[in-house]
Amino acid sequence: MVDLTGKTVLITGASRGIGESAAHVFADAGANVVLLARGAEAIERIAAEIGDKAMAVACDVADYGQVEAAVQAAVARFGGADILINNAGVIEPISHLDASDPEGWGQVIDINLKGVYHGMRAVMPIMEKAGGGSILTISSGAAHGPVEAWSHYCASKAAVNMLTRCVDKEARDKGIRAIGLSPGTVATEMQREIKASGINPVSQLDWSDHIPPEWPAKCLLWMCGPEADSWLGDEISLRDEDIRKQVGLT
């Protein structure tokens, strides 16, 4: 296991799913964890479960001012911002493009894309001043191929993949490690929403087809170590059996 004693990780979308699992996994590895999400009650509960090494900051990632304030609160409490996990993401409203609601479509972009940019923008100067850090972003197979009724999600994830590449291009020599993680289908609330839509093959998958959220959480921890340096500026896929073996997943 990667030892993160004394390091501070910020996790967006930390109220459930991958974010909640990552909070526990990173705390177990010794890190201070800062949980960001719109749902204050949920992240306060998770922070209380973890203890003194955790803090909850209610934050809408679509609002840069709130993200910047959350990062500054983390620095004030723990003295730095060493790791950012861009996990916050939504998929509703699922809709064919020709019937999509422009406001709802745009809100997905605000969260999934602009929210990732906001996190990067807020932490990069801090990391650069400190000599480095890791920016890990949840990607998707939808970043690389169209999926019916997911135009907003596919577009946002494709753009996020490019953001990771841009961070690597501009800041690898400043010590920043930028990597994406494509986890595959994960047993989270998002999959329940996809299932309920009844649109496209993903919605037809059985619940047992999805991996548990602990798997991508453990992979994110592994990505903080030197073994993942080969993927800087790139994307790791948890569908890859070799990756699963390296992370220790079965």
C-alpha positions as CSV (number, residue, x, y, z in Angstrom):
1,M,0.0,0.0,0.0
2,V,1.1,3.5,-0.8
3,D,2.0,5.4,2.5
4,L,0.4,8.9,2.4
5,T,1.1,9.9,6.0
6,G,1.1,13.6,6.2
7,K,-0.3,14.1,2.7
8,T,-3.6,15.8,2.1
9,V,-6.1,14.6,-0.5
10,L,-9.1,16.5,-1.8
11,I,-12.0,14.4,-3.2
12,T,-14.9,15.9,-5.1
13,G,-18.2,14.1,-5.2
14,A,-17.2,12.5,-1.9
15,S,-20.7,11.9,-0.6
16,R,-21.2,8.5,-2.1
17,G,-19.9,5.9,-4.5
18,I,-16.2,6.1,-5.6
19,G,-15.7,9.3,-3.7
20,E,-16.9,7.9,-0.4
21,S,-14.8,4.7,-0.9
22,A,-11.8,6.8,-1.8
23,A,-12.1,8.8,1.4
24,H,-11.8,5.7,3.5
25,V,-9.1,4.1,1.4
26,F,-6.9,7.2,1.5
27,A,-7.5,7.8,5.2
28,D,-6.4,4.2,5.9
29,A,-3.2,5.0,3.9
30,G,-2.5,7.8,6.4
31,A,-3.7,10.8,4.4
32,N,-5.7,13.8,5.6
33,V,-8.9,13.7,3.5
34,V,-11.0,16.7,2.5
35,L,-14.5,15.7,1.3
36,L,-16.2,18.0,-1.1
37,A,-19.8,17.6,-2.2
38,R,-23.1,19.5,-2.4
39,G,-24.6,17.2,0.2
40,A,-23.2,18.5,3.5
41,E,-25.0,16.0,5.7
42,A,-23.5,13.0,3.9
43,I,-19.9,14.2,3.8
44,E,-20.1,15.3,7.5
45,R,-21.2,11.8,8.3
46,I,-18.3,10.3,6.4
47,A,-15.8,12.7,7.9
48,A,-17.1,11.8,11.4
49,E,-16.6,8.1,10.6
50,I,-13.0,8.8,9.6
51,G,-12.1,11.1,12.5
52,D,-9.7,14.0,13.0
53,K,-7.9,13.4,9.7
54,A,-11.0,14.3,7.7
55,M,-12.9,17.5,7.1
56,A,-16.1,18.1,5.1
57,V,-16.6,21.1,2.9
58,A,-20.0,21.6,1.3
59,C,-19.1,22.7,-2.3
60,D,-20.7,22.9,-5.7
61,V,-17.8,22.2,-8.2
62,A,-19.7,24.1,-10.9
63,D,-18.9,27.3,-8.9
64,Y,-15.2,28.2,-9.0
65,G,-15.5,30.5,-6.0
66,Q,-16.7,27.6,-3.9
67,V,-14.0,25.3,-5.1
68,E,-11.3,27.8,-4.4
69,A,-12.6,28.5,-0.9
70,A,-12.7,24.7,-0.3
71,V,-9.1,24.3,-1.3
72,Q,-8.0,27.2,0.9
73,A,-9.9,25.7,3.8
74,A,-8.0,22.5,3.3
75,V,-4.7,24.3,3.2
76,A,-5.6,26.2,6.3
77,R,-6.5,23.0,8.2
78,F,-3.8,20.6,7.0
79,G,-1.1,22.8,5.5
80,G,-1.2,21.7,1.9
81,A,-3.0,20.1,-1.1
82,D,-1.0,17.2,-2.3
83,I,-3.6,15.1,-4.2
84,L,-6.8,16.1,-6.0
85,I,-9.3,13.4,-7.1
86,N,-11.7,14.9,-9.6
87,N,-14.6,12.5,-9.0
88,A,-17.7,14.6,-9.1
89,G,-19.9,13.8,-12.1
90,V,-23.5,13.4,-13.1
91,I,-25.3,11.8,-16.1
92,E,-28.9,12.9,-15.7
93,P,-30.8,14.0,-17.7
94,I,-30.2,11.1,-20.0
95,S,-31.8,12.0,-23.3
96,H,-31.4,11.7,-27.1
97,L,-29.7,14.8,-28.4
98,D,-32.7,15.9,-30.5
99,A,-34.9,16.0,-27.5
100,S,-32.4,17.2,-24.9
101,D,-33.1,20.0,-22.5
102,P,-30.4,22.7,-23.1
103,E,-30.3,23.8,-19.5
104,G,-30.0,20.2,-18.2
105,W,-27.4,19.4,-20.9
106,G,-25.4,22.5,-19.9
107,Q,-25.5,21.7,-16.2
108,V,-23.8,18.3,-16.9
109,I,-21.0,20.2,-18.6
110,D,-20.8,22.7,-15.7
111,I,-20.3,19.8,-13.2
112,N,-18.4,17.2,-15.3
113,L,-16.1,19.5,-17.2
114,K,-16.0,22.9,-15.7
115,G,-16.0,21.3,-12.2
116,V,-12.8,19.4,-13.1
117,Y,-11.2,22.5,-14.5
118,H,-12.1,24.4,-11.4
119,G,-10.4,21.8,-9.2
120,M,-7.3,21.8,-11.3
121,R,-7.1,25.6,-11.5
122,A,-7.5,25.9,-7.7
123,V,-4.8,23.4,-6.7
124,M,-2.2,23.7,-9.4
125,P,-0.5,26.9,-8.1
126,I,-0.4,25.4,-4.6
127,M,1.1,22.1,-5.9
128,E,3.6,23.9,-8.1
129,K,4.8,26.1,-5.2
130,A,5.2,23.0,-3.1
131,G,7.2,21.2,-5.8
132,G,4.5,18.8,-7.0
133,G,1.4,16.8,-6.5
134,S,-1.0,14.4,-8.1
135,I,-4.2,15.3,-10.0
136,L,-6.3,12.2,-10.7
137,T,-9.5,12.4,-12.7
138,I,-12.3,9.9,-13.2
139,S,-12.7,9.3,-16.9
140,S,-14.8,6.9,-18.8
141,G,-15.0,4.7,-21.9
142,A,-17.6,7.3,-23.0
143,A,-14.6,9.7,-23.5
144,H,-13.6,7.6,-26.5
145,G,-16.8,6.5,-28.2
146,P,-20.3,7.7,-28.5
147,V,-23.1,6.2,-26.4
148,E,-26.7,6.6,-27.3
149,A,-28.5,9.4,-25.2
150,W,-25.3,10.3,-23.4
151,S,-24.1,13.2,-25.7
152,H,-23.5,15.5,-22.7
153,Y,-21.7,12.8,-20.7
154,C,-19.5,11.7,-23.7
155,A,-18.6,15.2,-24.6
156,S,-17.7,16.1,-21.0
157,K,-15.6,13.0,-20.5
158,A,-13.8,13.5,-23.8
159,A,-12.9,17.0,-22.8
160,V,-11.8,16.0,-19.3
161,N,-9.4,13.5,-20.9
162,M,-7.9,16.4,-22.8
163,L,-7.6,18.5,-19.7
164,T,-5.5,15.7,-18.1
165,R,-3.3,15.8,-21.1
166,C,-3.0,19.6,-20.9
167,V,-2.0,19.5,-17.3
168,D,0.7,17.0,-18.0
169,K,1.9,19.0,-21.0
170,E,2.2,22.2,-19.0
171,A,3.1,21.0,-15.5
172,R,4.9,17.7,-15.5
173,D,8.2,19.5,-15.2
174,K,6.8,21.3,-12.2
175,G,6.2,18.0,-10.4
176,I,2.5,17.5,-11.1
177,R,1.4,14.0,-12.0
178,A,-1.8,14.1,-14.0
179,I,-3.5,10.7,-14.7
180,G,-7.1,9.7,-15.7
181,L,-8.8,6.6,-14.5
182,S,-11.5,4.8,-16.6
183,P,-13.1,2.5,-14.1
184,G,-15.6,0.7,-16.2
185,T,-19.1,0.3,-14.9
186,V,-19.3,0.7,-11.1
187,A,-22.0,-0.2,-8.7
188,T,-23.1,3.3,-7.7
189,E,-26.2,5.4,-7.8
190,M,-25.3,6.6,-11.3
191,Q,-25.7,3.0,-12.5
192,R,-29.2,3.0,-11.0
193,E,-30.1,6.1,-12.9
194,I,-28.7,4.6,-16.1
195,K,-30.7,1.4,-15.5
196,A,-33.9,3.4,-15.0
197,S,-33.5,5.1,-18.3
198,G,-33.7,1.9,-20.2
199,I,-31.7,3.4,-23.1
200,N,-28.6,1.9,-24.7
201,P,-26.8,-1.4,-23.8
202,V,-25.3,-0.1,-20.6
203,S,-28.8,0.2,-19.1
204,Q,-29.3,-3.5,-19.8
205,L,-26.4,-4.7,-17.7
206,D,-27.1,-6.7,-14.6
207,W,-26.1,-5.2,-11.2
208,S,-23.6,-8.1,-10.8
209,D,-21.8,-6.9,-13.9
210,H,-20.6,-3.8,-12.2
211,I,-17.4,-3.6,-10.1
212,P,-17.6,-2.4,-6.4
213,P,-16.6,1.3,-5.8
214,E,-13.8,0.1,-3.6
215,W,-11.9,-1.1,-6.7
216,P,-11.4,2.3,-8.3
217,A,-10.8,3.7,-4.9
218,K,-7.9,1.3,-4.4
219,C,-6.6,2.0,-7.9
220,L,-6.6,5.7,-7.2
221,L,-4.4,5.1,-4.2
222,W,-2.1,2.9,-6.3
223,M,-1.9,5.7,-8.9
224,C,-0.3,8.0,-6.3
225,G,2.8,5.7,-6.3
226,P,5.7,5.5,-8.7
227,E,4.3,2.3,-10.4
228,A,1.7,4.5,-12.2
229,D,4.3,7.0,-13.6
230,S,4.2,5.2,-16.9
231,W,0.6,6.6,-17.4
232,L,1.4,10.3,-16.7
233,G,-0.7,12.4,-19.1
234,D,-2.7,9.3,-20.0
235,E,-5.5,7.1,-18.8
236,I,-5.6,3.9,-16.8
237,S,-8.4,1.4,-17.5
238,L,-9.6,-0.9,-14.8
239,R,-10.9,-3.2,-17.5
240,D,-7.3,-4.1,-18.0
241,E,-6.6,-7.4,-16.2
242,D,-2.9,-6.5,-15.8
243,I,-3.8,-3.2,-14.0
244,R,-6.1,-5.1,-11.7
245,K,-3.3,-7.5,-10.8
246,Q,-0.9,-4.7,-10.2
247,V,-3.4,-3.0,-7.9
248,G,-4.1,-6.2,-6.1
249,L,-7.8,-6.6,-7.2
250,T,-9.5,-9.9,-7.8
